[in-house]
Amino acid sequence: MTTTIHLAQQPEADALLGRSPLAALVGMLLDQQIPMEWAFAGPYTIAQRMGSDDLDAHVIAAYEPEAFAAILSDKPAVHRYPGSMAKRIQQLCQYLVEHYDGDAAAVWKDAKTGAELFKRLTDLPGYGEQKAKIFTALLGKQYGVRPKGWREAAGAYGADGSCMSVADITGPDSLQKVRAHKQEMKRAAKEAQTAKTAKTAKAKK
């Protein structure tokens, strides 16, 4: 797996994402509650701090937890919540070692259908339904992993021409479009919650 990626908006970090299946999985894991490009730069930062040019599931799985948390916590921190994310990354790597002999690409390389790929992703620690759908879309759109039915398995994120998630980021312009979409979704959700709260309060009067 070697492809051109622009998720971190940093050449070295994006190069790692383009050649390392584990880096891609870890970047997606980190992508919550922080800017997307910060999340996807995380794997490169972790690798650098571990004195390596790539991530190794066996090494991370066996790492002393407090020491690994310190790697993510060092300034600048890899994530807003470095301690909890360090634990999640180790759990992910431990799962990969146990079920895929530490080979992250094995999660998808022989998946026969999009549904099978999606199921494998949702089985990963830290991967809920939405994250699995987005990663399925990312694999299909940018990594060439396209088992039958992958777009359907990815849901709306798999649609051709969409600008909804990291799966659609190919440069600065698309990054801004995806960020605008996310902000609009947050605004709509906030308005819906406000309306719901007002309706509930009115009903209690």
C-alpha positions as a Markdown table, in Angstrom:
| # | Residue | x | y | z |
|---|---|---|---|---|
| 1 | Met | 0.0 | 0.0 | 0.0 |
| 2 | Thr | 1.6 | 3.2 | -1.2 |
| 3 | Thr | -0.5 | 6.1 | -2.2 |
| 4 | Thr | -0.5 | 9.9 | -2.1 |
| 5 | Ile | -2.3 | 11.2 | 0.9 |
| 6 | His | -3.0 | 14.8 | 2.1 |
| 7 | Leu | -4.8 | 14.3 | 5.4 |
| 8 | Ala | -2.1 | 15.7 | 7.7 |
| 9 | Gln | -1.2 | 18.5 | 5.4 |
| 10 | Gln | 2.5 | 17.8 | 6.3 |
| 11 | Pro | 4.6 | 16.0 | 3.7 |
| 12 | Glu | 6.4 | 13.6 | 6.0 |
| 13 | Ala | 3.3 | 12.7 | 8.0 |
| 14 | Asp | 1.3 | 12.2 | 4.8 |
| 15 | Ala | 4.0 | 10.1 | 3.3 |
| 16 | Leu | 3.8 | 7.8 | 6.3 |
| 17 | Leu | 0.0 | 7.6 | 6.0 |
| 18 | Gly | 0.5 | 6.7 | 2.3 |
| 19 | Arg | 2.7 | 3.7 | 2.9 |
| 20 | Ser | 1.7 | 2.5 | 6.4 |
| 21 | Pro | -1.6 | 0.7 | 7.0 |
| 22 | Leu | -1.1 | 0.9 | 10.7 |
| 23 | Ala | -0.5 | 4.7 | 10.5 |
| 24 | Ala | -3.8 | 5.1 | 8.6 |
| 25 | Leu | -5.7 | 3.1 | 11.2 |
| 26 | Val | -4.1 | 5.0 | 14.1 |
| 27 | Gly | -4.8 | 8.4 | 12.4 |
| 28 | Met | -8.4 | 7.5 | 12.0 |
| 29 | Leu | -8.6 | 6.4 | 15.7 |
| 30 | Leu | -7.1 | 9.7 | 16.8 |
| 31 | Asp | -9.6 | 11.7 | 14.6 |
| 32 | Gln | -12.1 | 12.8 | 17.3 |
| 33 | Gln | -12.3 | 16.0 | 19.3 |
| 34 | Ile | -9.3 | 17.6 | 17.5 |
| 35 | Pro | -8.8 | 19.0 | 14.0 |
| 36 | Met | -8.5 | 16.3 | 11.3 |
| 37 | Glu | -5.0 | 17.3 | 10.2 |
| 38 | Trp | -3.8 | 17.2 | 13.8 |
| 39 | Ala | -5.1 | 13.7 | 14.2 |
| 40 | Phe | -3.5 | 12.3 | 11.1 |
| 41 | Ala | -0.2 | 13.9 | 11.9 |
| 42 | Gly | -0.2 | 11.9 | 15.1 |
| 43 | Pro | 1.1 | 8.6 | 13.7 |
| 44 | Tyr | 4.2 | 10.3 | 12.3 |
| 45 | Thr | 4.9 | 12.1 | 15.6 |
| 46 | Ile | 4.5 | 8.9 | 17.5 |
| 47 | Ala | 6.9 | 7.0 | 15.2 |
| 48 | Gln | 9.5 | 9.8 | 15.4 |
| 49 | Arg | 9.3 | 9.8 | 19.2 |
| 50 | Met | 9.8 | 6.1 | 19.2 |
| 51 | Gly | 12.9 | 6.5 | 17.0 |
| 52 | Ser | 11.4 | 4.8 | 14.0 |
| 53 | Asp | 10.2 | 5.6 | 10.5 |
| 54 | Asp | 7.0 | 3.5 | 10.9 |
| 55 | Leu | 4.7 | 2.2 | 13.5 |
| 56 | Asp | 4.9 | -1.5 | 14.6 |
| 57 | Ala | 1.9 | -3.1 | 16.2 |
| 58 | His | 4.0 | -5.7 | 18.1 |
| 59 | Val | 6.2 | -3.0 | 19.6 |
| 60 | Ile | 3.3 | -0.7 | 20.6 |
| 61 | Ala | 1.2 | -3.6 | 22.0 |
| 62 | Ala | 4.1 | -4.6 | 24.3 |
| 63 | Tyr | 5.1 | -1.1 | 25.3 |
| 64 | Glu | 4.9 | -0.1 | 29.0 |
| 65 | Pro | 1.6 | 1.8 | 29.2 |
| 66 | Glu | 2.9 | 4.8 | 31.2 |
| 67 | Ala | 5.9 | 5.2 | 28.9 |
| 68 | Phe | 3.7 | 5.0 | 25.8 |
| 69 | Ala | 1.3 | 7.6 | 27.3 |
| 70 | Ala | 4.3 | 9.8 | 27.9 |
| 71 | Ile | 5.2 | 9.6 | 24.2 |
| 72 | Leu | 1.7 | 11.0 | 23.3 |
| 73 | Ser | 1.8 | 13.6 | 26.2 |
| 74 | Asp | 5.1 | 15.2 | 25.4 |
| 75 | Lys | 4.7 | 18.7 | 24.0 |
| 76 | Pro | 3.3 | 19.2 | 21.6 |
| 77 | Ala | 0.8 | 16.6 | 22.6 |
| 78 | Val | -0.4 | 14.1 | 20.0 |
| 79 | His | -4.0 | 14.6 | 21.1 |
| 80 | Arg | -6.1 | 16.7 | 23.4 |
| 81 | Tyr | -6.5 | 13.5 | 25.6 |
| 82 | Pro | -3.1 | 11.8 | 25.2 |
| 83 | Gly | -3.5 | 9.4 | 28.1 |
| 84 | Ser | -6.8 | 7.9 | 27.0 |
| 85 | Met | -5.8 | 7.8 | 23.3 |
| 86 | Ala | -2.5 | 6.1 | 24.2 |
| 87 | Lys | -4.6 | 3.4 | 25.9 |
| 88 | Arg | -6.8 | 3.1 | 22.8 |
| 89 | Ile | -3.9 | 2.8 | 20.4 |
| 90 | Gln | -2.3 | 0.1 | 22.5 |
| 91 | Gln | -5.7 | -1.8 | 22.6 |
| 92 | Leu | -5.9 | -1.5 | 18.9 |
| 93 | Cys | -2.4 | -2.8 | 18.4 |
| 94 | Gln | -2.9 | -5.6 | 20.9 |
| 95 | Tyr | -6.0 | -6.7 | 18.9 |
| 96 | Leu | -4.1 | -6.6 | 15.6 |
| 97 | Val | -1.4 | -8.7 | 17.1 |
| 98 | Glu | -3.9 | -11.2 | 18.4 |
| 99 | His | -6.1 | -11.5 | 15.4 |
| 100 | Tyr | -3.9 | -10.4 | 12.4 |
| 101 | Asp | -0.4 | -11.2 | 13.6 |
| 102 | Gly | 0.2 | -7.4 | 13.8 |
| 103 | Asp | -0.5 | -6.8 | 10.1 |
| 104 | Ala | -2.9 | -3.9 | 9.9 |
| 105 | Ala | -3.4 | -4.4 | 6.1 |
| 106 | Ala | -4.7 | -7.9 | 6.8 |
| 107 | Val | -7.9 | -6.2 | 8.2 |
| 108 | Trp | -8.9 | -5.4 | 4.6 |
| 109 | Lys | -6.7 | -7.0 | 2.0 |
| 110 | Asp | -8.7 | -10.2 | 1.7 |
| 111 | Ala | -12.2 | -8.9 | 2.5 |
| 112 | Lys | -14.5 | -10.1 | -0.2 |
| 113 | Thr | -17.3 | -7.6 | 0.3 |
| 114 | Gly | -17.9 | -4.1 | 1.7 |
| 115 | Ala | -20.0 | -5.6 | 4.5 |
| 116 | Glu | -17.2 | -8.0 | 5.5 |
| 117 | Leu | -14.7 | -5.1 | 5.6 |
| 118 | Phe | -17.1 | -2.9 | 7.6 |
| 119 | Lys | -17.6 | -5.8 | 10.1 |
| 120 | Arg | -13.9 | -6.2 | 10.5 |
| 121 | Leu | -13.5 | -2.5 | 11.1 |
| 122 | Thr | -16.3 | -2.3 | 13.7 |
| 123 | Asp | -14.6 | -5.2 | 15.5 |
| 124 | Leu | -11.5 | -3.1 | 16.1 |
| 125 | Pro | -11.1 | -1.4 | 19.5 |
| 126 | Gly | -12.0 | 2.3 | 19.2 |
| 127 | Tyr | -13.9 | 1.9 | 15.9 |
| 128 | Gly | -17.6 | 2.6 | 16.2 |
| 129 | Glu | -20.1 | 2.4 | 13.3 |
| 130 | Gln | -19.4 | 5.9 | 12.0 |
| 131 | Lys | -15.6 | 5.7 | 12.2 |
| 132 | Ala | -15.8 | 2.3 | 10.4 |
| 133 | Lys | -17.9 | 3.8 | 7.6 |
| 134 | Ile | -15.6 | 6.7 | 7.2 |
| 135 | Phe | -12.5 | 4.5 | 7.1 |
| 136 | Thr | -14.3 | 2.1 | 4.6 |
| 137 | Ala | -14.8 | 5.2 | 2.4 |
| 138 | Leu | -11.2 | 6.3 | 2.9 |
| 139 | Leu | -9.9 | 2.9 | 1.8 |
| 140 | Gly | -12.1 | 2.9 | -1.3 |
| 141 | Lys | -11.6 | 6.5 | -2.4 |
| 142 | Gln | -7.9 | 6.9 | -1.7 |
| 143 | Tyr | -6.3 | 3.5 | -1.1 |
| 144 | Gly | -7.9 | 1.5 | -3.9 |
| 145 | Val | -9.4 | -1.0 | -1.5 |
| 146 | Arg | -12.8 | -1.6 | -3.1 |
| 147 | Pro | -14.4 | -4.9 | -2.4 |
| 148 | Lys | -17.9 | -5.4 | -3.8 |
| 149 | Gly | -20.4 | -3.1 | -2.1 |
| 150 | Trp | -17.8 | -0.9 | -0.4 |
| 151 | Arg | -19.7 | 2.3 | -1.2 |
| 152 | Glu | -22.9 | 0.9 | 0.3 |
| 153 | Ala | -21.0 | -0.3 | 3.4 |
| 154 | Ala | -19.6 | 3.3 | 3.8 |
| 155 | Gly | -23.1 | 4.8 | 3.7 |
| 156 | Ala | -23.3 | 8.5 | 2.7 |
| 157 | Tyr | -19.5 | 8.8 | 3.2 |
| 158 | Gly | -19.0 | 6.5 | 0.2 |
| 159 | Ala | -20.9 | 8.7 | -2.3 |
| 160 | Asp | -18.9 | 9.8 | -5.3 |
| 161 | Gly | -18.2 | 13.6 | -5.2 |
| 162 | Ser | -19.1 | 14.0 | -1.5 |
| 163 | Cys | -17.2 | 16.4 | 0.8 |
| 164 | Met | -18.2 | 14.9 | 4.2 |
| 165 | Ser | -15.2 | 13.3 | 5.8 |
| 166 | Val | -11.5 | 12.6 | 5.7 |
| 167 | Ala | -12.2 | 10.2 | 2.9 |
| 168 | Asp | -12.8 | 13.2 | 0.7 |
| 169 | Ile | -9.7 | 15.3 | 1.6 |
| 170 | Thr | -7.2 | 15.5 | -1.2 |
| 171 | Gly | -5.7 | 18.9 | -0.5 |
| 172 | Pro | -6.3 | 22.3 | 1.2 |
| 173 | Asp | -9.4 | 23.1 | -0.7 |
| 174 | Ser | -11.2 | 19.9 | 0.0 |
| 175 | Leu | -10.1 | 20.1 | 3.6 |
| 176 | Gln | -11.9 | 23.4 | 4.0 |
| 177 | Lys | -15.0 | 22.0 | 2.3 |
| 178 | Val | -15.1 | 19.0 | 4.6 |
| 179 | Arg | -14.5 | 21.3 | 7.6 |
| 180 | Ala | -17.4 | 23.5 | 6.5 |
| 181 | His | -19.7 | 20.5 | 6.2 |
| 182 | Lys | -18.8 | 19.3 | 9.7 |
| 183 | Gln | -19.4 | 22.8 | 11.1 |
| 184 | Glu | -22.8 | 22.9 | 9.4 |
| 185 | Met | -23.7 | 19.4 | 10.9 |
| 186 | Lys | -22.7 | 20.6 | 14.3 |
| 187 | Arg | -24.8 | 23.8 | 13.9 |
| 188 | Ala | -27.8 | 21.8 | 12.7 |
| 189 | Ala | -27.5 | 19.3 | 15.6 |
| 190 | Lys | -27.3 | 22.1 | 18.1 |
| 191 | Glu | -30.4 | 23.8 | 16.7 |
| 192 | Ala | -32.2 | 20.5 | 16.8 |
| 193 | Gln | -31.3 | 20.0 | 20.4 |
| 194 | Thr | -32.3 | 23.5 | 21.3 |
| 195 | Ala | -35.7 | 23.0 | 19.7 |
| 196 | Lys | -36.2 | 19.7 | 21.4 |
| 197 | Thr | -35.3 | 21.2 | 24.8 |
| 198 | Ala | -37.8 | 24.1 | 24.2 |
| 199 | Lys | -40.5 | 21.7 | 23.2 |
| 200 | Thr | -40.0 | 19.6 | 26.3 |
| 201 | Ala | -40.0 | 22.6 | 28.5 |
| 202 | Lys | -43.3 | 23.8 | 26.9 |
| 203 | Ala | -44.9 | 20.5 | 27.3 |
| 204 | Lys | -44.1 | 20.5 | 31.1 |
| 205 | Lys | -45.9 | 23.8 | 31.6 |
